[in-house]
Amino acid sequence: MRKFLFLGILFAITSCTSSKVDTIIHHAVIYTVDSAFTVAEAMAVKDGKIVAVGKNEEILGKYTATDNIDAKGEAVYPGFIDAHAHFVGYGRSLFQADLFGTNSWEETVARINTFAEAHPDLPWIQGRGWDQNRWPGKTYPTNEELNKLFPDKPVVITRVDGHASIANQKALELAGIKAGQTVVGGSIEVKNGKLTGVLIDNADNKVHAQIPEPTKETYLQWLQAAQKNCFEQGLTTITDCGLSYQDVDAIDALQKEGKLDMRLFVMLSDNDDNINRYVKKGPYKTDKLFVNGFKVYMDGALGSRGACLLAPYADKTGWSGFLLRNQSHYDSLAGVLINTSFQMCTHAIGDSANREILHIYNKYLKGKNDKRWRIEHAQIINQHDFDLFGAANIVPSVQPTHATSDMYWAEERLGKERLKGGYAFKQLLQQNDWLPLGTDFPVEDISPFKTFLAVVARKDAKGFPADGFQKENALSREETLRGMTIWAARASFLEKEVGSLEAGKKADFIILDKDIMKVTENAILQVKVNATYLGGKKVH
């Protein structure tokens, strides 16, 4: 009797002294990803923020909660952060013809036709995801079949990397594109004096400019579909690379209306409208939106041979690719942004493009700094240029599944020796001792688990190659998790808010059914997200 009385008194005392919180998650394996990479057991959350992290008895003894989650030994991580993606573009692609993974031009055309039949009222037929490197002969097709199938309706389909398009004759006519025209930073492909419909890099701008703007309802549909898929994958913050100020205004309004929850770090596209609107007034920040960068475009993609190389392509004599703008443009923009708080974030694939922008960055950054100017992709680097990253604390922002997608044909483009400086994550990590990781979705698959596999094992979803692709550039699991959380946050100046599970930070966390820090390489892609929390709210 005395024992029960004592326990009752103890419970009453504990209840009186316990702090009330909204949620406690306990009996978990919590990877905090703090500076010491601490693994905890329990966590308390109140008003969307983490109050405390520690051992079960410590948290359960100090706090009481409305929602108690017994994780039963499952692993908890900070919400994944994609350091380089295209959230709006991904949402748009979900409502276009899906051309990802097609194995021939014939299959591609068939998918377009099926999509068109299912959507007869669309004024334009659009699609995304084709890759001629997957097809027999690995050559670009012509638009003849599209012209026959759609003589009166414009069609434009975008390559997997977004750096080339194929347009039918109707679309070309609406854009005013004719054989013999030239464009800076692009190529209008012609065969036997006739347009083939293939437009590389800047050459497709006029076609896309003819496509009607979406309604507010359509735009919301895109973003909510993208958000749902992101939350299912455990993604809680996305860096959207290259939006217009109109996109920012629309996203901001939807978030304030409670119709969009996804946290977004936005890089504005490098154009006069965005620069004139934002440079003078400075970055824009709310609880879920941070506009603090300009996405600059140095060259095209390796797959479409638009990447700018120091020496000609190994598989195209005399061709070295091209820069998308004159060198003076990048220099003058850097001269403007160095006097602002904005990050300069430059897409650079080829070794020539990377060298050019590295020298410009070093010119204005003048040594060690905390501006966190970024090079997006940093894909092919000449061995003499790696040190230019560390010299000015330039952040290489890489997307690991590019390596496992490109490895099937990259050596054909570059040659064996030059490829050694490609997708060199370990060498890049050593420059600043931190490295943000992303996917570039929808260019690559949205899955952060494929990113994890590509970094740790240097293998694709098929488990190829057995020994890993250039395994010397693999990262450890801890480095990889940091790259997908706290380092990705740091790349966007968000590391004090998200990216780790520490007191005072936003309660963005995920619960997985298996521990990706411990499962075998073969099991990484079988790991599932049981729950995703954003600001303490369960969103998946």
C-alpha positions in Angstrom: 0.0 0.0 0.0 2.8 2.4 1.0 4.5 1.6 -2.3 1.5 2.6 -4.4 1.1 5.8 -2.3 4.8 6.7 -2.9 4.4 6.2 -6.6 1.3 8.3 -6.7 3.0 11.1 -4.8 6.1 10.8 -7.2 3.8 11.0 -10.2 2.0 14.0 -8.8 5.3 15.8 -8.1 6.7 14.9 -11.6 3.5 16.1 -13.2 3.7 19.4 -11.4 7.3 19.9 -12.3 7.2 18.6 -15.9 7.1 21.0 -18.7 4.3 20.7 -21.2 5.3 20.2 -24.9 3.4 19.2 -28.0 5.3 16.1 -29.0 7.8 13.7 -27.5 9.5 11.0 -29.6 11.2 8.4 -27.5 12.9 5.0 -27.7 14.4 6.0 -31.0 17.8 6.1 -32.5 18.1 9.8 -33.2 20.9 11.0 -35.5 21.1 14.6 -34.4 23.8 15.4 -37.0 25.2 18.0 -34.6 28.9 18.9 -34.6 29.8 15.7 -32.7 27.4 13.5 -34.6 25.6 12.7 -31.4 23.1 9.8 -31.4 20.2 10.4 -28.9 17.2 8.5 -27.8 14.4 11.0 -27.3 13.4 14.5 -28.4 10.8 17.1 -27.2 9.0 19.5 -29.6 6.9 22.5 -28.8 5.5 25.2 -31.1 7.2 23.7 -34.1 10.7 23.8 -32.6 12.9 21.3 -30.8 13.0 22.0 -27.1 15.4 19.3 -26.0 17.2 16.1 -27.2 18.7 13.5 -25.0 18.2 10.1 -23.3 14.8 8.5 -22.7 14.7 9.0 -19.0 15.9 12.6 -19.2 13.3 13.7 -21.8 10.4 11.6 -20.4 11.2 12.7 -16.9 11.3 16.4 -17.7 8.5 16.8 -20.2 4.9 15.7 -20.8 3.3 15.8 -24.2 0.0 15.7 -25.9 1.5 13.4 -28.6 3.9 10.7 -27.4 5.5 8.7 -30.1 7.2 5.5 -29.2 9.6 4.9 -32.1 10.3 1.4 -30.9 13.9 1.6 -31.9 13.5 3.1 -35.4 15.9 5.6 -36.7 15.1 9.3 -36.7 17.0 11.8 -38.9 16.8 15.5 -39.7 14.6 16.1 -42.7 16.5 15.6 -45.9 17.5 18.8 -47.7 18.0 18.8 -51.4 20.8 21.3 -52.1 20.0 21.6 -55.8 16.7 20.8 -57.5 13.9 22.3 -59.5 10.8 22.1 -57.4 8.5 24.1 -59.7 9.9 22.4 -62.8 9.4 19.0 -61.2 5.8 19.9 -60.4 5.3 21.0 -64.0 6.8 17.8 -65.4 4.3 15.7 -63.4 1.6 17.0 -65.8 3.5 16.5 -69.0 4.3 13.5 -71.1 6.7 11.3 -69.1 9.6 10.5 -71.4 12.1 9.4 -68.7 13.7 6.1 -69.4 12.6 5.7 -73.0 14.8 3.3 -74.9 14.3 4.6 -78.5 12.9 7.5 -80.4 9.9 5.3 -81.5 9.0 4.7 -77.8 9.3 8.4 -77.1 6.9 9.3 -80.0 4.5 6.6 -78.8 4.4 8.1 -75.3 3.8 11.6 -76.7 1.0 10.4 -78.8 -0.6 8.5 -75.9 -0.4 11.6 -73.7 -1.9 13.8 -76.5 -4.8 11.5 -76.9 -5.5 11.6 -73.1 -5.3 15.4 -73.1 -7.0 16.6 -76.3 -7.8 20.1 -74.9 -4.2 21.1 -74.2 -3.1 24.0 -76.5 0.5 22.7 -76.4 1.9 19.2 -76.0 4.9 19.1 -73.7 7.1 16.4 -72.4 10.3 15.8 -70.6 13.0 13.2 -69.9 14.2 11.9 -73.3 17.9 11.1 -73.6 19.4 10.1 -76.9 22.3 8.4 -75.1 20.0 5.6 -74.2 18.9 5.0 -77.7 20.5 2.9 -80.5 23.2 4.9 -82.2 23.0 7.6 -79.5 22.1 10.3 -82.1 19.6 13.1 -82.2 16.4 12.3 -84.1 14.5 14.7 -86.4 11.0 16.0 -85.8 9.5 14.3 -88.9 7.2 11.9 -87.0 6.0 14.7 -84.7 5.2 16.8 -87.8 3.1 14.0 -89.2 1.2 13.3 -86.0 0.7 16.9 -85.0 0.6 19.2 -88.1 -1.6 21.8 -86.4 -0.7 21.6 -82.7 2.7 22.7 -81.3 4.8 20.1 -79.6 8.0 20.7 -77.6 9.8 18.0 -75.5 12.7 18.7 -73.2 15.8 16.6 -72.8 16.4 14.9 -69.4 18.9 17.6 -68.4 16.8 20.6 -69.6 19.6 21.6 -72.0 18.0 20.6 -75.3 14.6 20.3 -76.8 12.9 18.9 -79.8 10.1 21.0 -81.4 7.8 20.1 -84.2 7.3 22.4 -87.2 4.2 24.1 -85.8 6.1 25.1 -82.6 9.1 26.3 -84.7 6.8 28.4 -86.9 5.2 30.0 -83.8 8.6 30.9 -82.4 9.8 32.3 -85.8 12.8 29.9 -86.0 14.2 29.2 -89.4 17.1 27.3 -90.8 20.4 29.3 -90.9 19.6 31.3 -87.8 22.3 31.5 -85.1 22.0 32.1 -81.4 24.6 32.9 -78.7 25.0 30.0 -76.3 23.0 27.6 -78.3 22.7 25.6 -81.5 19.8 25.2 -84.0 20.3 21.9 -85.6 19.9 21.6 -89.4 20.2 18.5 -91.7 20.3 18.9 -95.5 19.3 22.5 -95.1 16.1 21.7 -93.1 15.4 22.2 -89.4 15.5 19.0 -87.5 13.6 20.4 -84.5 16.6 19.9 -82.2 17.4 23.0 -80.2 20.3 23.0 -77.8 20.6 25.3 -74.8 19.6 28.9 -75.6 18.2 27.9 -79.0 15.0 26.7 -77.4 14.2 29.9 -75.5 11.9 31.3 -78.2 9.8 28.2 -78.4 9.3 28.0 -74.6 8.4 31.7 -74.6 5.3 30.9 -76.7 3.8 28.5 -74.2 0.9 30.1 -72.3 1.4 30.9 -68.6 -0.4 28.5 -66.2 -3.4 29.6 -64.2 -3.1 30.0 -60.5 -5.1 26.8 -60.0 -2.8 24.8 -62.4 0.3 26.2 -60.7 -1.0 25.2 -57.3 -1.8 21.7 -58.6 1.8 21.4 -59.8 3.3 22.5 -56.5 1.1 20.4 -54.3 1.8 17.3 -56.3 5.6 18.0 -56.1 5.3 18.7 -52.3 3.5 15.4 -51.7 6.2 13.4 -53.5 8.9 15.3 -51.6 7.4 14.6 -48.2 7.0 10.9 -49.1 10.8 10.8 -49.7 11.6 12.6 -46.4 12.5 15.9 -48.1 11.6 18.9 -46.0 13.7 21.7 -47.6 14.4 22.2 -51.3 16.8 24.5 -53.0 15.0 25.6 -56.2 17.5 26.7 -58.7 16.5 29.4 -61.2 13.0 30.9 -60.6 11.5 34.2 -61.7 10.3 36.8 -59.3 6.8 35.9 -60.5 7.4 32.4 -59.2 8.6 33.8 -55.9 5.5 36.0 -55.5 3.2 33.0 -56.3 4.9 30.7 -53.9 5.0 33.3 -51.2 1.2 33.9 -51.6 0.4 30.1 -51.5 2.5 29.6 -48.4 0.8 32.5 -46.6 -2.6 31.1 -47.6 -1.7 27.8 -46.0 -1.8 26.0 -49.3 1.9 25.1 -49.5 4.1 23.9 -46.7 7.4 23.0 -48.4 10.4 25.0 -47.2 12.2 26.5 -50.2 15.5 28.3 -50.7 15.3 30.1 -54.0 17.9 31.1 -56.5 16.6 33.7 -58.9 17.4 33.2 -62.6 20.1 35.5 -63.9 18.1 38.0 -65.9 17.5 41.7 -65.9 14.0 41.5 -64.5 15.0 39.5 -61.4 18.2 41.5 -60.9 16.4 44.9 -61.1 13.7 43.8 -58.8 15.9 42.2 -56.1 19.4 43.5 -56.0 18.5 46.9 -54.5 16.0 45.6 -51.9 18.0 42.6 -50.9 17.2 39.0 -49.8 13.6 38.1 -48.9 12.9 35.8 -46.0 9.8 34.2 -44.3 9.4 31.1 -42.1 9.4 28.8 -45.2 10.9 30.9 -48.0 14.4 32.3 -48.4 15.4 34.2 -51.6 19.1 34.7 -51.3 20.9 33.6 -54.5 21.2 34.2 -58.2 21.4 31.2 -60.5 23.9 31.9 -63.2 24.4 29.7 -66.3 27.9 29.1 -67.5 27.5 26.3 -70.0 25.3 23.4 -71.1 25.3 19.7 -70.2 27.7 16.9 -71.0 25.0 14.7 -72.4 24.0 17.1 -75.1 27.7 18.2 -75.7 26.9 21.7 -74.5 29.4 21.6 -71.6 32.3 23.8 -72.3 35.6 21.9 -72.3 39.3 22.9 -72.4 40.0 20.4 -75.2 37.6 19.0 -77.8 35.2 16.2 -77.0 36.7 12.7 -77.4 33.7 11.7 -79.5 33.2 14.9 -81.6 36.3 16.1 -83.4 37.0 19.8 -83.1 34.0 20.5 -80.8 34.5 21.8 -77.3 31.1 23.1 -76.4 30.4 26.7 -75.5 29.6 29.3 -72.8 26.0 30.5 -72.7 27.0 34.2 -72.3 30.0 36.3 -73.0 32.8 36.1 -70.4 32.2 39.8 -69.6 28.7 39.1 -68.4 29.8 36.8 -65.5 32.6 39.2 -64.5 30.3 42.2 -64.3 27.6 40.3 -62.4 30.1 39.1 -59.9 31.2 42.7 -59.5 27.6 43.6 -58.7 26.8 40.7 -56.3 30.0 41.0 -54.3 28.6 44.2 -52.8 25.3 42.5 -51.8 24.3 39.7 -49.4 23.2 37.5 -52.4 25.0 34.3 -53.2 26.3 33.9 -56.7 25.5 30.3 -57.7 26.8 29.3 -61.1 26.0 26.2 -63.2 29.3 24.9 -64.5 29.7 21.4 -66.0 32.8 21.4 -68.3 36.4 21.9 -67.1 36.7 25.1 -69.1 33.4 26.6 -67.7 34.5 25.7 -64.2 38.0 27.2 -64.6 36.5 30.4 -66.0 34.1 30.9 -63.1 36.6 29.8 -60.5 38.9 32.6 -61.6 36.2 35.2 -61.6 35.0 34.1 -58.1 38.6 34.3 -56.8 39.1 37.7 -58.4 36.2 39.2 -56.4 36.2 37.1 -53.2 39.9 37.8 -52.6 40.8 34.8 -50.4 39.0 33.3 -47.4 35.5 34.6 -46.8 32.0 33.5 -45.7 30.0 34.6 -48.8 29.4 31.0 -49.7 29.3 31.6 -53.4 28.6 28.3 -55.1 29.4 26.3 -58.2 26.4 24.2 -59.1 27.4 20.7 -60.4 31.2 21.3 -60.4 31.1 18.2 -62.6 34.4 18.1 -64.6 37.4 19.8 -63.0 40.9 20.0 -64.3 43.3 18.7 -61.7 45.1 22.0 -61.6 41.9 23.8 -60.6 40.7 22.0 -57.5 42.6 24.3 -55.1 40.7 27.3 -56.5 37.7 26.2 -54.5 39.4 26.2 -51.2 41.4 29.3 -51.9 38.2 31.4 -51.7 35.9 29.1 -49.8 33.9 28.5 -53.0 31.2 25.9 -52.4 30.9 23.0 -54.8 27.3 21.9 -54.9 27.1 18.4 -56.4 24.4 15.9 -57.4 25.8 12.4 -57.0 23.3 10.5 -59.2 24.7 12.5 -62.2 27.8 10.4 -61.8 25.9 7.1 -61.8 23.7 8.2 -64.8 26.6 9.6 -66.9 29.1 6.8 -66.1 27.8 4.7 -69.0 29.0 7.2 -71.6 31.1 9.9 -69.9 34.4 8.3 -70.9 33.3 8.4 -74.5 32.8 12.1 -74.2 35.9 12.9 -72.1 38.5 10.2 -72.5 39.9 8.2 -69.6 42.4 10.7 -68.3 40.0 13.7 -68.2 37.3 11.7 -66.6 39.5 11.3 -63.4 38.6 14.9 -62.6 34.9 14.2 -63.0 32.3 13.7 -60.3 35.2 13.9 -57.8 33.2 14.3 -54.6 36.1 13.3 -52.2 38.5 15.8 -53.8 35.8 18.5 -53.6 35.0 17.7 -50.0 38.6 18.2 -49.1 38.6 21.8 -50.3 36.4 23.2 -47.5 35.7 20.1 -45.4 32.0 20.2 -46.2 30.0 19.4 -49.3 26.2 20.0 -50.0 24.4 17.2 -51.9 21.4 17.3 -54.1 19.6 15.5 -56.9 18.8 18.1 -59.6 15.4 16.6 -59.9 13.6 16.3 -62.3 16.8 15.8 -64.2 17.5 12.9 -61.9 15.2 10.9 -59.7 13.8 12.6 -56.7 15.0 9.9 -54.3 17.5 10.9 -51.6 18.2 7.2 -51.1 19.6 7.0 -54.6 21.7 9.9 -53.7 22.9 8.1 -50.6 23.8 5.0 -52.6 25.5 6.9 -55.4 27.8 8.7 -52.8 28.6 5.8 -50.5 28.8 2.9 -53.0 29.2 4.9 -56.3 26.6 2.6 -57.8 23.2 3.1 -59.5 19.9 1.5 -58.7 20.9 -1.6 -60.7 23.9 -2.1 -58.4 26.2 -1.3 -61.3 29.2 -1.3 -61.4 29.9 -4.1 -58.9 33.1 -2.4 -57.6 31.7 1.2 -57.8 32.4 4.0 -60.3 35.7 5.7 -59.5 35.3 4.4 -55.9 38.2 6.6 -54.7 35.7 9.5 -54.7 33.1 7.8 -52.5 32.2 9.5 -49.1 31.6 7.9 -45.8 28.0 7.4 -44.5 28.5 10.2 -42.0 29.8 12.6 -44.6 26.9 11.6 -46.9 24.2 12.2 -44.3 25.8 15.5 -43.4 25.8 16.4 -47.1 22.1 15.7 -47.2 21.2 17.7 -44.1 23.4 20.2 -42.2 25.9 20.8 -45.1 23.0 21.4 -47.5 21.5 23.8 -45.0 24.8 25.6 -44.6 25.1 26.0 -48.4 22.0 28.2 -48.1 22.7 30.0 -44.8 20.0 28.0 -43.1 22.2 25.9 -40.7 20.9 27.8 -37.6 17.4 26.8 -38.4 17.4 23.4 -40.0 19.7 20.5 -41.0 20.3 19.0 -37.5 18.1 18.0 -34.5 19.2 20.4 -31.8 17.4 22.6 -29.3 16.1 25.8 -30.8 15.9 24.5 -34.4 12.8 23.8 -36.4 11.4 20.4 -35.8 11.9 19.0 -39.3 12.6 15.3 -38.9 11.8 11.9 -40.5 11.4 8.4 -39.2 12.7 5.6 -41.4 11.8 1.9 -41.2 15.5 0.9 -41.4 18.7 2.6 -40.4 20.5 3.9 -43.5 23.7 4.2 -41.5 23.7 0.5 -40.8 21.9 -1.4 -43.6 23.9 -3.1 -46.3 24.5 -1.3 -49.6 22.0 -3.6 -51.3 19.3 -2.6 -48.8 19.7 1.2 -49.1 17.0 1.5 -51.8 14.6 -0.6 -49.8 14.5 1.9 -46.9 11.1 3.6 -46.5 10.0 6.8 -44.9 7.5 6.0 -42.2 6.8 9.6 -41.3 7.9 13.1 -42.2 7.4 16.1 -39.8 7.7 19.7 -40.8 7.8 22.2 -37.9 6.5 19.5 -35.6 3.6 18.8 -37.9 3.2 15.4 -39.5 3.0 15.9 -43.3 3.5 12.3 -44.4 
